[in-house]
């Protein structure tokens, strides 16, 4: 068994009783396996530097420049450093490393993984009829059988459709905030890095920096279609160089400028900061929150690494690197009070300025690539799981499932990123926008974690309160501060995230209503036999491929088709496409066929992996080839199949549309109308299967809500 990318059952054999105790060979084998696991975790920890922590570790580039400080004092900087230290410690170490990484859904992390986990352990799907919980589902955290019964909070969600809708929308919004992160991280990271040119060359203007940053990002987006495999091996070394050089400069700055900076770790500096600055201090939280930007990636990217690898990387390198780097920056600023607008490059010693400029620029590009790739992955997962309208998704690697490219998503991201740079320009304006995304996704994670604790882990209420109250107050304070920045640029990511969340929520709701109708009105094999037995129904020559979304039964469109057409083809194959999370499906398992009862009626499941191409070869010919082998023992049936194939092929796709009547509720009128609009503009449900256009037929059917 694997969990979070690491073996969890390695000790099973060593715990079993043996005569005379464990031998020296057994002990050596156990030690070797433990050593192998440690090496694997250390290797994964190294790889996370270039993928998971790109956004977090490059935050020193823009945190201080994003703050609108007015005549700052030494005490202000001490208070700001104290706030950043405790934010990194509480949110980074305690919340994410200590708690959130345990709330995975079969190794996957992120807000939507937690929502999926909740749905499997309580009946809180968006539709009352959508029972997601399974009695066979293995229990987490060694829960007893009595704990399978829903908790009081689980029962509340089961009773309230409004609460279930809010919970789903919140989970979707958290995922969309990550996409918003994919818009802003490239913009603010590259812009802040290239801004280093203005130190040695004051004549370089802001518009020149913006144009250079936009050109770098356009080049980066244009390269996406080639995949990142060819350059990904450089990601971790670049980020390792950044992670380990910035704290060295930080230590130098501490010794050189203000050795007593670590006094600021005392929380009383935070109290004094707010007592002294009052409302302005509260508003400055919108800048300090950027020190934890990218921390959500620790949880969201859990499926690609191991929990232990992420924990090792954060605690051994990322956390101490950020603490020392911010300490060095603050020590410099205490002696140069008004240099905060260029708070990173000013504290870099002159002899290493240009090497650090190169490393910073490369690190910013890597951080941008990581978030762009993560956005592609989120969109792809949403499309596969039917949470997002269908867009084109291309796998750029034969080996890595997560390496995907979406042309539509790529160019929309490019336009938005370049628009952010050219429209906002200054780093503090983009920082205002960035803060909204950063803290909103963290607050949503806190709420979802509390629900997991209560509904699944059955944590005692006192411990839940001990977690929820402090983090909700802290992150709520940050949210209230960054919301004041909405008129100053914060509206952009919030608007983009809300639009994406509404699209995903509307699409998912419509798809689930459609699936609910199909399952409730599916045509059984017995019902199909009754329809075909009617004298007015004729079997016409030819072979028909009828595409369906459901595997347990036949689509209701079939009944609609037979009643209106009064016929069914001599040979009819009901085809369902099944996506599997493997690179390639073995050719022997690609096409599975079976008889469905009535003469000449077959079921077919086409299975494909993420690296398979569905348009390679003639799918119809491949299916018929499998059917020939399936019926070769029955000479008469084989002859009928051959005659149908020779008479001609037709591909039928049912297109079910909603008819929203006047008696429907206002929620259905809005959401299903929105779904129909999305359905009309998105790509076809069937990929290009190589079928000639003249063989395609669409059958429409209205479903009254």
C-alpha positions, 0 to 999 in steps of 0.5 A: 500500500502507498500513501502520500507517495511513501510506503506505509506498510514496510514494518508489517513483516518485522512486527510479526512474531518469529521464533527466537527473535529477529535475526541479524539479517532481519535487522540489517534488512529493516535498517536498509529499508529504513535507510532507503525510505530516508533517502527517498524522502530526502530526494523528494524534499529536494525536488519540492524546492523547485515545485512546491516552494517556488512562490513561498521562498521568493516572497522576500522579493516583494513583501517590504516593497508591497507595504505602504509605510509612512515615516517608519521607525525602528519600533515599526520594523521590529513589530513587522518582523515579529508579525512575519515571524509568528505568521510563518511559525503558526500558519506554516509550521503549526497549521500546514506542516503539523495539521493540514498535511494529515487531512489528505484524501488518499494522498491528494491535498488541497481544499477540494480534496478535503471536500471530497473526503467530507463527502465520502464520510457523510452524505453532504454532496450537493444533491440529496440523492447523491450518496457518496459515503461508502460502507466499504470506505477504509476508516481514517485515523483508526476510527471505530465502527461507531464513528461511522455514524455522522456527527452532529455537524454531519447531520446538520449538513445532511439536513440543509441543502443551503449548507451543502451548497455553501460548503461546495462553493467554498471548496470551489472558491478555494481552488479558484483562489489557487488559479488566481495565485497562478495569475499574480505570482508570475506577475509580482515575482518577475516584476520584483526581480527585474526591478533590481536593474534600477539599483545600478542603473537609476536611469532605467524607468519603471515602464522599461522594467514593466516591458522587460517583465512582460516580455519574459512572461510572454516568452514563458507562456509561449514555451508552455506547449513544449512542456517543462520536462526538458528544463525541469531538472534545473528547477530544484538547483536554482531554487536551492541556490536561492534558498541557501544564499539569501539566508547567508546574506541575511546573517551577514546583514544581521551581524553588520547592521543590527545583531539584536534583531531576534529580540523581535521574536517576543510577541510584545513587539506585536502588541506595541506595534498595534498600540502605536500604529492603531488603524494604520498598523491594521492596514499594514497587515495587507503587506505582511501577509505576503510573507506566507504566500505560496504556503497553500502549495504545501498542501495542494501539491501533496499528491505529487510528493510525500508528506514527510518529504514536504515536512523535511524540506519546509522545516530544514530549509524553507522556514529557517531560510525565510526567518533569516532572510526577513531578519536580515532585511529588517536589520538593514531597514532599521539602519536605512529606514526609508529603503523599504520600497526596494527592501530586497536589493538594497540589503544585498552587498555590492560584491554579490549584487549581480549574481543575486540578481541573476539567481533572483530572476531565475528563481522568479521564473521558476516560481512562475512556472510552478504556479502556471503548471499547477493551474494547468493541473487544477483545470485538467483535474476539474475537467476530468472530474466534471467540475469545469466546462470542457477545454482542450488538455494536452499531455506534454510528457509520456511519463508524468501525469501532472505535466499537462498543457491547456491552450485556452487556459495558457493564453487567458493566463498570459493576457491576465498576467501581462495585463496585471503588469502593464495595468498595475505596474508598481509592486505594491499595487500587485501586492494589494491584489495578491494579499486577497488571494493568499489569505482567502484560500488559507481562511477557507482551508482553516474552516474546512480543516475544522469540519474534517476534525469534527466530522471525520477525526471526531476530535474533542470540541476543546481541541477543535476550538484550540485550533479554530479560534486562534487561526480564524481570528488571526486569518480573519484579521488579515482578511479584514485588512486585505479587503480594504485593498480591494479598491486599490487592486485587490478586486482583480483576483477576487473577481477572477476567482469568483467568476471561476467559482461561479462557472465551476459551481454552475457546471457541476450543479448542471452535470449532477442534475443531468446525471441524477435524471439519467440514473433515475430514468435509465433504460435497463436491458429488460426495458430495451428488450420490451421496446424492441419487441414492439411490432412498430419498432424495426431493426434497420441495416447498419452498425450504430455506435451509441455514446453514453455517460453511464455504465450501469444501464443505458441512457434515457436518450435511447428510449427517446430515440427508439420511440421517435424513430421507431427503429434501432440498427441491426447491430448497436454498440453502447460506448462509454469512455472511461478515463484512468489515472495511468499513463497508458492502458494496455492494448488488450484492456483498452476495449472491453465488449459484452453482450447486453441481451437483445440480439445484436446489442452490445456494451463497450467500454473504451479505457484510456490513460493520460498519455493515450491518444484516442484519435490514433486509428479507426475506433469503430474498426477497433471495436468491431475487431473486438466484437468479431473475436467476442462472437466468433463462436456463434457463426450466425451472430458473426454473420449478422455483425459482418453484414451490419458493418458492411451496410454502413456505420453511424455514430449517435450522441445524445444531447440532453438539454434542460427545460426550466419550467415556470414552476421551477425554483429560482435557484434552478432557473438561474443555475441551470440556465447558466449551465445551458449557456456554458454547455452551448459554448464549450467543446464537444463531450466526445474527443476527436475519435477519427469518425467522419463528419457524415457519420455523426448524428446528434439526438436532442432531448429536453428534460423538464426541471 
